């Protein structure tokens, strides 16, 4: 996707992202990660080996632009989420396409839209369900989950340092 954006726009993916999404939404703590850059308040992942915890080495993700080489905060993710209920980024007809069920995913008993997992999830221990739109990912030492609940204009963000709960025990 990043390559298509660069080809069509004639600009780098980073600049298009900055000009088209991050700046208009005021997402000041989100960007393309550079392997050697110092980022204030950067979280560091951990891994467990033979009963001990160690700092996870950061892999240089800059070679795979558009896939796993970004950083953000929960606050900035909220700005993105709320913009998707408006036409700040895209006209409504295109936002609707993002969340249209295009491909069935029997493994998760759901569907894929354009970049989103569309799944009905149970509400507690009841037989009721709620439609959710989400996306998740992980890399060395980290896991992230972004789930939207459009019926209530609410969302959940989990930006997890792997094994951090074990560290706190």
DSSP file (Angstrom, degrees, kcal/mol; ACC not computed):
  #  RESIDUE AA STRUCTURE BP1 BP2  ACC     N-H-->O    O-->H-N    N-H-->O    O-->H-N    TCO  KAPPA ALPHA  PHI   PSI    X-CA   Y-CA   Z-CA
    1    1 A X     >        0   0    0      0, 0.0     4,-2.5     0, 0.0     5,-0.2   0.000 360.0 360.0 360.0 -44.0    0.0    0.0    0.0
    2    2 A X  H  >  +     0   0    0     63,-0.3     4,-2.4     1,-0.2     5,-0.2   0.893 360.0  52.0 -59.1 -40.1    2.8    2.4    0.9
    3    3 A X  H  > S+     0   0    0      2,-0.2     4,-2.4     1,-0.2    -1,-0.2   0.893 108.9  49.8 -64.7 -39.9    4.4    1.9   -2.5
    4    4 A X  H  > S+     0   0    0      2,-0.2     4,-2.8     1,-0.2     5,-0.3   0.928 110.6  50.3 -63.3 -44.9    1.1    2.6   -4.3
    5    5 A X  H  X S+     0   0    0     -4,-2.5     4,-2.5     1,-0.2     6,-0.4   0.914 112.2  47.3 -59.9 -43.9    0.7    5.8   -2.3
    6    6 A X  H  X S+     0   0    0     -4,-2.4     4,-2.0    -5,-0.2     5,-0.3   0.900 113.6  47.7 -65.8 -40.8    4.2    7.0   -3.1
    7    7 A X  H  < S+     0   0    0     -4,-2.4    -2,-0.2     2,-0.2    -1,-0.2   0.934 116.9  41.4 -65.7 -47.0    3.8    6.2   -6.8
    8    8 A X  H  < S+     0   0    0     -4,-2.8    -2,-0.2     1,-0.2    -1,-0.2   0.901 123.5  37.0 -69.3 -41.6    0.4    7.9   -7.2
    9    9 A X  H  < S-     0   0    0     -4,-2.5    -2,-0.2    -5,-0.3    -1,-0.2   0.754  93.0-135.7 -84.9 -24.8    1.3   11.0   -5.0
   10   10 A X  S  < S+     0   0    0     -4,-2.0     2,-0.3     1,-0.3    -3,-0.1   0.626  74.0 100.2  75.1  12.5    4.9   11.4   -6.1
   11   11 A X  S    S-     0   0    0     -6,-0.4    -1,-0.3    -5,-0.3    -2,-0.2  -0.820  83.0 -89.6-124.2 163.9    5.7   12.0   -2.4
   12   12 A X     >  -     0   0    0     -2,-0.3     4,-2.3     1,-0.1     5,-0.2  -0.393  35.2-117.6 -70.3 153.3    7.2    9.7    0.3
   13   13 A X  H  > S+     0   0    0      1,-0.2     4,-2.8     2,-0.2     5,-0.2   0.897 115.3  56.2 -55.7 -42.6    4.7    7.7    2.4
   14   14 A X  H  > S+     0   0    0      1,-0.2     4,-2.4     2,-0.2    -1,-0.2   0.907 108.5  45.8 -59.0 -44.7    5.9    9.6    5.5
   15   15 A X  H  > S+     0   0    0      2,-0.2     4,-3.0     1,-0.2     5,-0.3   0.915 113.3  48.9 -68.0 -42.6    5.0   13.0    4.0
   16   16 A X  H  X S+     0   0    0     -4,-2.3     4,-2.8     2,-0.2     5,-0.4   0.927 112.7  48.6 -62.2 -44.3    1.6   11.8    2.7
   17   17 A X  H  X>S+     0   0    0     -4,-2.8     5,-2.2    -5,-0.2     4,-2.0   0.927 114.3  46.1 -59.3 -46.2    0.8   10.3    6.1
   18   18 A X  I  <>S+     0   0    0     -4,-2.4     5,-2.9    -5,-0.2     6,-0.4   0.943 119.5  38.8 -62.7 -49.7    1.9   13.5    7.8
   19   19 A X  I  <5S+     0   0    0     -4,-3.0     5,-0.2     1,-0.2    -2,-0.2   0.835 124.1  37.4 -72.6 -34.2    0.0   15.9    5.5
   20   20 A X  I  <5S+     0   0    0     -4,-2.8    -3,-0.2    -5,-0.3    -2,-0.2   0.738 134.7   3.3 -94.8 -24.6   -3.1   13.8    5.0
   21   21 A X  I  X5S+     0   0    0     -4,-2.0     4,-1.8    -5,-0.4     6,-0.3   0.690 122.9  47.5-126.5 -58.9   -3.8   12.3    8.4
   22   22 A X  I  >XS+     0   0    0     -5,-2.2     5,-2.6     1,-0.2     4,-0.8   0.929 115.6  40.9 -64.3 -50.4   -1.4   13.2   11.2
   23   23 A X  H >4<S+     0   0    0     -5,-2.9     3,-1.0    -6,-0.3    -1,-0.2   0.948 114.8  50.1 -65.0 -49.5   -1.4   17.0   10.9
   24   24 A X  H 345S+     0   0    0     -6,-0.4    -1,-0.2     1,-0.3    -2,-0.2   0.842 117.2  41.7 -58.9 -31.6   -5.1   17.5   10.1
   25   25 A X  H 3<5S-     0   0    0     -4,-1.8    -1,-0.3     2,-0.1    -2,-0.2   0.523 110.3-119.6 -93.0  -5.3   -6.1   15.3   13.1
   26   26 A X  T <<5 +     0   0    0     -3,-1.0     2,-1.7    -4,-0.8    -3,-0.2   0.806  52.0 162.7  72.5  28.8   -3.5   16.9   15.5
   27   27 A X    > < +     0   0    0     -5,-2.6     3,-0.7    -6,-0.3    -1,-0.2  -0.601   1.6 161.3 -83.1  83.5   -1.8   13.5   16.0
   28   28 A X  T 3   +     0   0    0     -2,-1.7    -1,-0.2     1,-0.2    -5,-0.1   0.589  67.2  52.2 -84.2 -12.1    1.5   14.9   17.4
   29   29 A X  T 3  S+     0   0    0     -3,-0.1     2,-0.4    -7,-0.1    -1,-0.2  -0.073  95.0  83.4-116.0  32.9    2.7   11.7   19.0
   30   30 A X    <   +     0   0    0     -3,-0.7     2,-0.3    42,-0.2    42,-0.2  -0.987  52.1 118.0-133.0 142.6    2.4    9.4   16.0
   31   31 A X  E     -A   71   0A   0     40,-1.8    40,-2.1    -2,-0.4     2,-0.5  -0.987  62.5 -56.3-177.6-174.5    4.8    8.9   13.2
   32   32 A X  E     -A   70   0A   0     -2,-0.3    38,-0.3    38,-0.2     2,-0.3  -0.759  56.5-125.8 -86.3 126.3    7.1    6.7   11.2
   33   33 A X        -     0   0    0     36,-3.2     2,-0.5    -2,-0.5     3,-0.0  -0.530  16.5-157.4 -77.1 135.0    9.7    5.1   13.5
   34   34 A X    >   -     0   0    0     -2,-0.3     3,-1.2     1,-0.1    26,-0.0  -0.959  21.9-128.5-109.4 132.0   13.4    5.5   12.6
   35   35 A X  T 3  S+     0   0    0     -2,-0.5    -1,-0.1     1,-0.3    23,-0.1   0.800 103.5  33.4 -52.5 -39.5   15.5    2.8   14.1
   36   36 A X  T 3  S+     0   0    0      2,-0.1    -1,-0.3    -3,-0.0     2,-0.1   0.508  90.1 115.5-100.0  -4.4   18.1    5.1   15.8
   37   37 A X    <   -     0   0    0     -3,-1.2     2,-0.6     1,-0.1    -3,-0.0  -0.363  64.3-127.9 -68.1 143.2   15.8    8.1   16.7
   38   38 A X        -     0   0    0     -2,-0.1     2,-0.5     4,-0.0    -1,-0.1  -0.824  24.9-166.5 -89.5 124.5   15.3    8.9   20.3
   39   39 A X    >   -     0   0    0     -2,-0.6     3,-1.7    -6,-0.0     2,-0.1  -0.959  23.0-121.0-114.8 122.3   11.6    9.2   21.2
   40   40 A X  T 3  S+     0   0    0     -2,-0.5    -2,-0.0     1,-0.3     0, 0.0  -0.369  96.5   7.3 -60.0 134.3   10.6   10.7   24.5
   41   41 A X  T 3  S+     0   0    0      1,-0.2    -1,-0.3    -2,-0.1     2,-0.1   0.697  86.9 170.3  66.1  23.0    8.6    8.3   26.6
   42   42 A X    <   -     0   0    0     -3,-1.7     2,-0.3     1,-0.1    -1,-0.2  -0.419  30.3-129.4 -63.8 136.6    9.2    5.4   24.2
   43   43 A X        -     0   0    0     -2,-0.1     2,-0.4     0, 0.0    -1,-0.1  -0.648  17.6-146.8 -84.8 145.7    8.1    2.1   25.6
   44   44 A X        -     0   0    0     -2,-0.3     2,-0.1   117,-0.0    13,-0.1  -0.947   9.5-135.2-116.3 134.8   10.5   -0.8   25.6
   45   45 A X        -     0   0    0     -2,-0.4    11,-2.8    11,-0.3     2,-0.3  -0.380  16.7-155.2 -83.1 164.4    9.4   -4.4   25.1
   46   46 A X  E     -B   55   0B   0    116,-0.6     2,-0.3    95,-0.5     9,-0.2  -0.888   4.8-158.1-132.3 162.0   10.7   -7.4   27.1
   47   47 A X  E     -B   54   0B   0      7,-2.1     7,-2.5    -2,-0.3     2,-0.5  -0.982  15.7-130.8-139.6 156.0   11.0  -11.1   26.6
   48   48 A X  E     +B   53   0B   0     -2,-0.3     2,-0.4     5,-0.2     5,-0.2  -0.893  27.0 170.6-109.3 132.9   11.3  -13.9   29.1
   49   49 A X  E >   -B   52   0B   0      3,-2.9     3,-2.0    -2,-0.5    -2,-0.0  -0.970  68.8 -13.4-143.9 125.7   14.0  -16.6   28.7
   50   50 A X  T 3  S-     0   0    0     -2,-0.4     3,-0.1     1,-0.3    -1,-0.1   0.854 128.7 -52.0  52.0  39.9   14.9  -19.3   31.2
   51   51 A X  T 3  S+     0   0    0      1,-0.2     2,-0.3     0, 0.0    -1,-0.3   0.409 119.4 100.2  83.6  -3.1   12.9  -17.6   33.9
   52   52 A X  E <   -B   49   0B   0     -3,-2.0    -3,-2.9     2,-0.0     2,-0.4  -0.838  65.6-128.5-116.3 154.8   14.5  -14.1   33.5
   53   53 A X  E     -B   48   0B   0     -2,-0.3     2,-0.3    -5,-0.2    -5,-0.2  -0.811  25.8-178.9-103.1 143.0   13.4  -11.0   31.7
   54   54 A X  E     -B   47   0B   0     -7,-2.5    -7,-2.1    -2,-0.4     2,-0.2  -0.945  36.0 -94.2-135.2 154.7   15.5   -9.1   29.2
   55   55 A X  E     -B   46   0B   0     -2,-0.3     2,-0.4    -9,-0.2    -9,-0.3  -0.507  43.6-123.0 -66.3 135.4   15.1   -6.0   27.1
   56   56 A X        -     0   0    0    -11,-2.8   -11,-0.3    -2,-0.2     2,-0.2  -0.670  24.5-119.4 -79.7 131.6   13.8   -6.8   23.6
   57   57 A X        -     0   0    0     -2,-0.4     2,-0.5     1,-0.1    -1,-0.1  -0.485  26.2-120.7 -67.7 139.6   16.1   -5.6   20.8
   58   58 A X        -     0   0    0     -2,-0.2     2,-0.3   -23,-0.1    -1,-0.1  -0.710  23.3-141.1 -80.7 127.3   14.4   -3.2   18.5
   59   59 A X        -     0   0    0     -2,-0.5     2,-1.1    81,-0.1     3,-0.0  -0.632  23.3-110.2 -82.6 148.9   14.3   -4.4   15.0
   60   60 A X        +     0   0    0     -2,-0.3     3,-0.5     1,-0.2    -1,-0.1  -0.706  40.6 174.0 -81.2 103.3   14.9   -1.9   12.2
   61   61 A X    >   +     0   0    0     -2,-1.1     3,-1.8     1,-0.2     6,-0.2   0.395  51.6  98.9 -91.2   2.1   11.5   -1.7   10.6
   62   62 A X  G >  S+     0   0    0      1,-0.3     3,-0.5     2,-0.1    -1,-0.2   0.724  72.5  65.5 -66.3 -20.0   12.4    1.2    8.3
   63   63 A X  G 3  S+     0   0    0     -3,-0.5    -1,-0.3     1,-0.2     2,-0.2   0.646  99.0  54.2 -75.7 -13.3   12.9   -1.2    5.4
   64   64 A X  G X  S-     0   0    0     -3,-1.8     3,-2.0     3,-0.1    -1,-0.2  -0.478  81.6-166.9-120.0  61.5    9.2   -2.1    5.4
   65   65 A X  T <  S+     0   0    0     -3,-0.5   -63,-0.3     1,-0.3   -62,-0.2  -0.167  72.1  21.0 -50.7 132.6    7.5    1.2    5.1
   66   66 A X  T 3  S+     0   0    0    -64,-0.1     2,-0.4   -65,-0.1    -1,-0.3   0.396 108.5  84.8  89.5  -2.6    3.8    1.1    5.8
   67   67 A X  S <  S-     0   0    0     -3,-2.0    -3,-0.1    -6,-0.2    -1,-0.0  -0.830 112.1 -32.9-136.6  97.5    4.0   -2.2    7.7
   68   68 A X  S    S+     0   0    0     -2,-0.4    -7,-0.1     1,-0.1    -3,-0.1   0.626 101.0 109.9  77.2  13.5    4.8   -2.1   11.4
   69   69 A X        +     0   0    0     -5,-0.2   -36,-3.2    -8,-0.1     2,-0.3  -0.036  54.3  96.0-114.1  34.4    7.1    0.9   11.4
   70   70 A X  E     -A   32   0A   0    -38,-0.3     2,-0.3    -5,-0.0   -38,-0.2  -0.825  52.0-156.6-118.1 159.1    4.9    3.4   13.2
   71   71 A X  E     +A   31   0A   0    -40,-2.1   -40,-1.8    -2,-0.3     2,-0.3  -0.930  22.5 154.2-126.5 156.2    4.6    4.6   16.8
   72   72 A X        -     0   0    0     -2,-0.3     2,-0.3   -42,-0.2   -42,-0.2  -0.942  31.4-119.6-162.4-178.7    1.6    6.2   18.5
   73   73 A X     >  -     0   0    0     -2,-0.3     4,-2.2     1,-0.1     5,-0.2  -0.877  31.8-110.7-128.7 163.5   -0.2    6.8   21.7
   74   74 A X  H  > S+     0   0    0     -2,-0.3     4,-1.9     1,-0.2     5,-0.1   0.888 118.8  55.6 -60.0 -39.2   -3.6    5.9   23.0
   75   75 A X  H  > S+     0   0    0      1,-0.2     4,-1.4     2,-0.2    -1,-0.2   0.910 109.1  45.3 -62.9 -42.7   -4.5    9.6   22.9
   76   76 A X  H  > S+     0   0    0      1,-0.2     4,-1.9     2,-0.2    -1,-0.2   0.874 109.2  55.6 -69.3 -36.3   -3.6    9.9   19.2
   77   77 A X  H  X S+     0   0    0     -4,-2.2     4,-2.6     1,-0.2    -1,-0.2   0.868 104.5  54.9 -62.8 -34.4   -5.4    6.6   18.3
   78   78 A X  H  X S+     0   0    0     -4,-1.9     4,-2.7     2,-0.2    -1,-0.2   0.896 104.5  53.4 -64.1 -40.2   -8.5    8.2   19.9
   79   79 A X  H  X S+     0   0    0     -4,-1.4     4,-1.8     2,-0.2    -2,-0.2   0.909 110.8  46.7 -61.1 -41.9   -8.2   11.2   17.5
   80   80 A X  H  X S+     0   0    0     -4,-1.9     4,-1.3     2,-0.2    -2,-0.2   0.940 111.6  51.3 -63.8 -47.5   -8.1    8.8   14.6
   81   81 A X  H >< S+     0   0    0     -4,-2.6     3,-0.6     1,-0.2     4,-0.3   0.932 111.0  46.8 -55.7 -49.4  -11.0    6.8   15.8
   82   82 A X  H >< S+     0   0    0     -4,-2.7     3,-1.4     1,-0.2    -1,-0.2   0.844 106.3  58.9 -66.0 -33.5  -13.2    9.9   16.3
   83   83 A X  H ><>S+     0   0    0     -4,-1.8     3,-1.6     1,-0.3     5,-0.6   0.810  95.3  64.5 -64.8 -28.4  -12.3   11.2   12.9
   84   84 A X  T <<5S+     0   0    0     -4,-1.3    -1,-0.3    -3,-0.6    -2,-0.2   0.615  95.4  58.5 -72.3 -10.8  -13.7    8.1   11.3
   85   85 A X  T < 5S+     0   0    0     -3,-1.4    -1,-0.3    -4,-0.3     2,-0.2   0.424 112.9  44.4 -90.1  -1.3  -17.1    9.1   12.6
   86   86 A X  T < 5S-     0   0    0     -3,-1.6     4,-0.3    -4,-0.2     3,-0.2  -0.542  92.6-107.0-124.9-171.0  -16.8   12.3   10.6
   87   87 A X  T   5S+     0   0    0     -2,-0.2    -3,-0.1     1,-0.1    -4,-0.1   0.009  80.1 115.0-109.6  26.3  -15.7   13.3    7.1
   88   88 A X  S   <S+     0   0    0     -5,-0.6    -1,-0.1     1,-0.1     3,-0.1   0.871  93.0  17.3 -62.1 -37.7  -12.4   14.9    8.4
   89   89 A X  S    S+     0   0    0     -6,-0.5     2,-0.3     1,-0.3    -1,-0.1   0.829 135.0   8.4-102.1 -43.5  -10.3   12.3    6.5
   90   90 A X  S    S-     0   0    0     -4,-0.3    -1,-0.3    -7,-0.3     5,-0.0  -0.969  79.8 -96.0-140.4 150.5  -12.6   10.7    4.0
   91   91 A X    >>  -     0   0    0     -2,-0.3     4,-1.8     1,-0.1     3,-1.4  -0.364  46.7-107.3 -61.2 151.5  -16.1   11.3    2.6
   92   92 A X  H 3> S+     0   0    0      1,-0.3     4,-3.0     2,-0.2     5,-0.2   0.834 117.5  61.2 -52.4 -39.4  -18.7    9.1    4.3
   93   93 A X  H 3> S+     0   0    0      1,-0.2     4,-1.1     2,-0.2    -1,-0.3   0.840 108.3  44.0 -62.1 -31.1  -19.1    6.7    1.3
   94   94 A X  H <> S+     0   0    0     -3,-1.4     4,-1.5     2,-0.2    -1,-0.2   0.852 111.5  51.8 -81.1 -36.1  -15.4    5.8    1.5
   95   95 A X  H  X S+     0   0    0     -4,-1.8     4,-1.2     1,-0.2     3,-0.3   0.925 108.1  53.6 -62.4 -42.4  -15.5    5.4    5.3
   96   96 A X  H  < S+     0   0    0     -4,-3.0     3,-0.3     1,-0.2    -1,-0.2   0.871 104.3  55.5 -59.4 -36.8  -18.5    3.1    4.8
   97   97 A X  H >< S+     0   0    0     -4,-1.1     3,-1.4     1,-0.2    17,-0.4   0.866 100.3  59.5 -64.1 -35.4  -16.4    1.0    2.3
   98   98 A X  H 3< S+     0   0    0     -4,-1.5    16,-1.3    -3,-0.3    18,-0.3   0.885 112.5  39.1 -56.7 -38.3  -13.7    0.5    5.0
   99   99 A X  T 3< S+     0   0    0     -4,-1.2     2,-0.4    -3,-0.3    -1,-0.3   0.078  89.0 113.8-106.4  22.7  -16.3   -1.2    7.2
  100  100 A X  S <  S-     0   0    0     -3,-1.4     2,-0.8    -5,-0.1    14,-0.1  -0.769  76.5-111.0 -91.6 139.5  -18.2   -3.1    4.6
  101  101 A X        +     0   0    0     -2,-0.4    12,-0.2     1,-0.2     3,-0.1  -0.592  52.3 155.7 -73.4 107.4  -17.9   -6.9    4.8
  102  102 A X        +     0   0    0     10,-2.7     2,-0.4    -2,-0.8    11,-0.2   0.814  60.4  27.4-102.0 -40.5  -15.8   -7.9    1.8
  103  103 A X  E    S-C  112   0C   0      9,-1.7     9,-2.6    10,-0.0    -1,-0.3  -0.990  75.4-127.2-132.3 130.3  -14.2  -11.2    2.6
  104  104 A X  E     -C  111   0C   0     -2,-0.4     2,-0.4     7,-0.2     7,-0.3  -0.485  16.2-165.2 -72.5 141.8  -15.5  -13.9    5.0
  105  105 A X  E >>> +C  110   0C   0      5,-3.2     5,-2.1    -2,-0.2     3,-1.1  -0.773   8.9 178.9-128.9  87.3  -13.1  -15.1    7.7
  106  106 A X  T 345S+     0   0    0     -2,-0.4     3,-0.4     1,-0.3    -1,-0.1   0.776  76.5  68.0 -61.2 -27.3  -14.4  -18.3    9.1
  107  107 A X  T 345S+     0   0    0      1,-0.2    -1,-0.3     2,-0.1    -2,-0.0   0.877 115.5  26.9 -60.5 -36.9  -11.4  -18.7   11.5
  108  108 A X  T <45S-     0   0    0     -3,-1.1    -1,-0.2     2,-0.1    -2,-0.2   0.330 107.9-120.5-105.5   5.0  -12.7  -15.6   13.5
  109  109 A X  T  <5S+     0   0    0     -4,-0.6    11,-0.5    -3,-0.4    -3,-0.2   0.913  84.3  81.3  54.7  44.5  -16.3  -16.1   12.6
  110  110 A X  E   <S-CD 105 119C   0     -5,-2.1    -5,-3.2     9,-0.1     2,-0.3  -0.646  73.0-104.2-150.1-154.6  -16.2  -12.6   11.0
  111  111 A X  E     -CD 104 118C   0      7,-2.4     7,-3.2    -7,-0.3     2,-0.4  -0.878  18.8-120.1-141.0 168.5  -15.3  -10.7    7.9
  112  112 A X  E     -CD 103 117C   0     -9,-2.6   -10,-2.7    -2,-0.3    -9,-1.7  -0.960  22.2-177.2-113.8 137.1  -12.6   -8.4    6.6
  113  113 A X        -     0   0    0      3,-3.0     2,-1.3    -2,-0.4   -14,-0.2  -0.051  63.8 -48.9 -98.4-148.9  -13.3   -4.9    5.3
  114  114 A X  S    S-     0   0    0    -16,-1.3     3,-0.1   -17,-0.4   -13,-0.0  -0.725 125.4 -25.5 -88.5  90.4  -10.6   -2.7    3.9
  115  115 A X  S    S+     0   0    0     -2,-1.3     2,-0.4     1,-0.2    -1,-0.2   0.509 121.3 100.7  86.4   6.1   -7.9   -3.2    6.6
  116  116 A X        -     0   0    0    -18,-0.3    -3,-3.0    19,-0.1     2,-0.5  -0.964  67.0-134.4-128.8 141.7  -10.4   -3.9    9.4
  117  117 A X  E     -DE 112 134C   0     17,-3.5    17,-2.3    -2,-0.4     2,-0.7  -0.841  22.1-157.5 -89.2 124.6  -11.6   -7.1   11.0
  118  118 A X  E     +DE 111 133C   0     -7,-3.2    -7,-2.4    -2,-0.5     2,-0.4  -0.907  26.2 158.4-110.5 108.3  -15.4   -7.0   11.3
  119  119 A X  E     -DE 110 132C   0     13,-2.0    13,-2.4    -2,-0.7     2,-0.6  -0.985  41.9-133.9-137.7 138.2  -16.7   -9.3   14.0
  120  120 A X  E     - E   0 131C   0    -11,-0.5     2,-0.3    -2,-0.4    11,-0.2  -0.833  34.5-165.2 -86.8 122.8  -19.7   -9.7   16.2
  121  121 A X  E     - E   0 130C   0      9,-2.7     9,-2.3    -2,-0.6     2,-0.0  -0.848  21.2-104.5-113.8 147.6  -18.4  -10.2   19.8
  122  122 A X  E     - E   0 129C   0     -2,-0.3     2,-0.8     7,-0.2     7,-0.3  -0.328  24.8-129.9 -67.8 148.8  -20.3  -11.5   22.8
  123  123 A X    >   -     0   0    0      5,-2.4     3,-1.9     3,-0.2     5,-0.3  -0.876  63.5 -61.2 -99.9 105.0  -21.4   -9.1   25.5
  124  124 A X  T 3  S-     0   0    0     -2,-0.8    -2,-0.0     1,-0.2     0, 0.0  -0.282 106.8 -29.5  57.7-136.9  -20.2  -10.6   28.8
  125  125 A X  T 3  S+     0   0    0     -3,-0.1    -1,-0.2     2,-0.0     2,-0.1   0.095 113.1 105.4 -99.2  21.3  -21.8  -13.9   29.5
  126  126 A X  S <  S-     0   0    0     -3,-1.9    -3,-0.2     2,-0.2     0, 0.0  -0.388  80.9-118.0 -94.6 174.8  -25.0  -13.1   27.7
  127  127 A X  S    S+     0   0    0     -2,-0.1     2,-0.1    -5,-0.1    -3,-0.1   0.445  83.7 106.3 -88.4  -1.4  -26.2  -14.4   24.3
  128  128 A X        -     0   0    0     -5,-0.3    -5,-2.4    -6,-0.0     2,-0.3  -0.448  53.2-163.0 -77.9 151.9  -26.2  -10.8   23.0
  129  129 A X  E     -E  122   0C   0     -7,-0.3     2,-0.4    -2,-0.1    -7,-0.2  -0.877   9.4-148.7-129.7 164.3  -23.5   -9.6   20.6
  130  130 A X  E     -E  121   0C   0     -9,-2.3    -9,-2.7    -2,-0.3     2,-0.3  -0.999  24.9-116.3-134.3 137.9  -22.1   -6.3   19.5
  131  131 A X  E     -E  120   0C   0     -2,-0.4    20,-0.4   -11,-0.2     2,-0.3  -0.565  38.9-174.5 -72.3 130.4  -20.7   -5.4   16.0
  132  132 A X  E     -E  119   0C   0    -13,-2.4   -13,-2.0    -2,-0.3     2,-0.4  -0.940  20.1-157.7-127.8 150.8  -17.0   -4.5   16.3
  133  133 A X  E     +EF 118 148C   0     15,-2.2    15,-4.0    -2,-0.3     2,-0.3  -0.996  34.7 147.2-121.3 130.5  -14.4   -3.2   13.8
  134  134 A X  E     -EF 117 147C   0    -17,-2.3   -17,-3.5    -2,-0.4     2,-0.3  -0.947  34.1-156.1-155.0 175.0  -10.8   -3.8   14.8
  135  135 A X  E     - F   0 146C   0     11,-2.1    11,-2.5    -2,-0.3     2,-0.3  -0.962  14.2-173.6-155.6 144.0   -7.3   -4.5   13.9
  136  136 A X  E     + F   0 145C   0     -2,-0.3     2,-0.3     9,-0.2     9,-0.2  -0.886   6.7 166.9-134.6 166.5   -4.4   -6.0   15.8
  137  137 A X  E     - F   0 144C   0      7,-2.1     7,-3.0    -2,-0.3     2,-0.3  -0.979  11.5-160.2-169.3 165.3   -0.7   -6.6   15.4
  138  138 A X  E     + F   0 143C   0     -2,-0.3     2,-0.3     5,-0.2     5,-0.2  -0.991  10.0 169.0-152.7 157.7    2.4   -7.5   17.1
  139  139 A X  E >   - F   0 142C   0      3,-1.9     3,-2.4    -2,-0.3     2,-0.1  -0.867  60.1 -29.5-152.8-175.6    6.1   -7.3   16.8
  140  140 A X  T 3  S-     0   0    0      1,-0.3   -95,-0.2    -2,-0.3   -81,-0.1  -0.185 129.7 -12.6 -50.0 109.1    9.2   -8.0   19.0
  141  141 A X  T 3  S+     0   0    0      1,-0.2    21,-2.4   -96,-0.1   -95,-0.5   0.389 121.2  85.1  85.4  -3.7    8.1   -7.3   22.6
  142  142 A X  E <   -FG 139 161C   0     -3,-2.4    -3,-1.9    19,-0.3     2,-0.3  -0.948  46.0-174.5-136.2 151.7    4.8   -5.6   21.8
  143  143 A X  E     -FG 138 160C   0     17,-2.2    17,-3.2    -2,-0.3     2,-0.4  -0.990  11.3-168.7-138.9 141.4    1.1   -6.3   21.0
  144  144 A X  E     -FG 137 159C   0     -7,-3.0    -7,-2.1    -2,-0.3     2,-0.4  -0.980   6.3-176.1-132.8 145.4   -1.5   -3.8   19.9
  145  145 A X  E     -FG 136 158C   0     13,-2.4    13,-2.8    -2,-0.4     2,-0.5  -0.985   2.9-175.1-141.8 128.9   -5.3   -4.1   19.6
  146  146 A X  E     +FG 135 157C   0    -11,-2.5   -11,-2.1    -2,-0.4     2,-0.4  -0.973  11.9 176.7-125.6 112.0   -7.6   -1.4   18.3
  147  147 A X  E     -FG 134 156C   0      9,-2.7     9,-3.1    -2,-0.5     2,-0.4  -0.976  11.1-161.8-123.6 128.6  -11.4   -2.2   18.5
  148  148 A X  E     -FG 133 155C   0    -15,-4.0   -15,-2.2    -2,-0.4     2,-0.5  -0.855   8.5-161.1-107.0 142.1  -14.2    0.1   17.6
  149  149 A X  E > > - G   0 154C   0      5,-3.3     5,-1.8    -2,-0.4     3,-1.6  -0.843  10.6-174.4-119.9  90.2  -17.8   -0.3   18.7
  150  150 A X  G > 5S+     0   0    0     -2,-0.5     3,-0.8   -19,-0.3    -1,-0.1   0.768  74.6  67.7 -63.2 -28.1  -19.7    1.8   16.2
  151  151 A X  G 3 5S+     0   0    0    -20,-0.4    -1,-0.3     1,-0.2   -19,-0.1   0.753 117.5  25.5 -64.8 -21.3  -23.2    1.4   17.9
  152  152 A X  G < 5S-     0   0    0     -3,-1.6    -1,-0.2     2,-0.2    -2,-0.2   0.260 104.4-120.5-122.5  10.1  -21.9    3.4   20.8
  153  153 A X  T < 5S+     0   0    0     -3,-0.8     2,-0.3    -4,-0.4    -3,-0.2   0.862  72.8 129.4  49.9  38.7  -19.1    5.5   19.2
  154  154 A X  E   < -G  149   0C   0     -5,-1.8    -5,-3.3   -73,-0.0     2,-0.3  -0.767  37.3-171.5-119.4 166.4  -16.7    3.9   21.6
  155  155 A X  E     -G  148   0C   0     -2,-0.3     2,-0.4    -7,-0.3    -7,-0.2  -0.984  15.8-140.7-153.8 160.7  -13.4    2.2   21.2
  156  156 A X  E     -G  147   0C   0     -9,-3.1    -9,-2.7    -2,-0.3     2,-0.4  -0.986  14.6-169.4-126.3 136.6  -10.8    0.2   23.1
  157  157 A X  E     -G  146   0C   0     -2,-0.4     2,-0.5   -11,-0.2   -11,-0.2  -0.993   4.3-177.0-128.9 127.2   -7.1    0.5   22.6
  158  158 A X  E     +G  145   0C   0    -13,-2.8   -13,-2.4    -2,-0.4     2,-0.6  -0.970   5.4 176.8-123.6 115.5   -4.5   -1.9   24.1
  159  159 A X  E     -G  144   0C   0     -2,-0.5     2,-0.4   -15,-0.2   -15,-0.2  -0.927  23.7-172.8-115.7 101.8   -0.9   -1.1   23.5
  160  160 A X  E     -G  143   0C   0    -17,-3.2   -17,-2.2    -2,-0.6     2,-0.7  -0.812  29.6-146.6-111.9 131.9    0.8   -3.9   25.4
  161  161 A X  E >   -G  142   0C   0     -2,-0.4     3,-2.1   -19,-0.2     4,-0.3  -0.862  44.9-112.1 -86.7 118.2    4.4   -4.5   26.3
  162  162 A X  T 3  S+     0   0    0    -21,-2.4  -116,-0.6    -2,-0.7    -1,-0.0  -0.198  94.3   7.5 -57.9 140.7    4.6   -8.3   26.2
  163  163 A X  T 3> S+     0   0    0      1,-0.1     4,-1.5  -118,-0.1    -1,-0.3   0.518  88.1 126.7  67.2   8.5    5.1  -10.0   29.5
  164  164 A X  H <>  +     0   0    0     -3,-2.1     4,-1.4     1,-0.2    -2,-0.1   0.865  69.1  56.8 -64.7 -33.6    4.7   -6.7   31.4
  165  165 A X  H  > S+     0   0    0     -4,-0.3     4,-0.6     1,-0.2     3,-0.3   0.900 105.3  51.0 -64.0 -38.6    2.1   -8.2   33.6
  166  166 A X  H >4 S+     0   0    0      1,-0.2     3,-0.7     2,-0.2    -1,-0.2   0.856 106.0  56.5 -64.8 -33.7    4.5  -10.9   34.7
  167  167 A X  H 3< S+     0   0    0     -4,-1.5    -1,-0.2     1,-0.2    -2,-0.2   0.834 103.3  54.4 -65.4 -31.5    7.0   -8.2   35.5
  168  168 A X  H 3<        0   0    0     -4,-1.4    -1,-0.2    -3,-0.3    -2,-0.2   0.617 360.0 360.0 -81.0 -12.3    4.6   -6.5   37.9
  169  169 A X    <<        0   0    0     -3,-0.7    -1,-0.2    -4,-0.6    -2,-0.1   0.477 360.0 360.0 -77.8 360.0    4.0   -9.6   40.0
